[in-house]
Amino acid sequence: CLSCLNCYKCMQCAVGFVYNPQSELCEEICGDGLRFNLKCDDGNNVNGDGCAMDCRVEEGWTCEGGSPDRKDTCTIFKPT
């Protein structure tokens, strides 16, 4: 939260987060290409490209490079 009413209610969310009226907290946006705490965020909400629509790394893939200002790049995992 950028500003809070108390420890359990956000008033304003930071960039990359959206207000959830049910929890009254800010939650990270999945699919915007900005990763803070999500497992991955490749900038879309499409399954089958390594980072699923719920921002989880899909089986058989690896995703790297995501940060608060950069989206993840996902590749098919090939063990060495």
Order of alpha helices (4+ residues) and beta strands (2+ residues): beta-beta-beta-beta-beta-beta
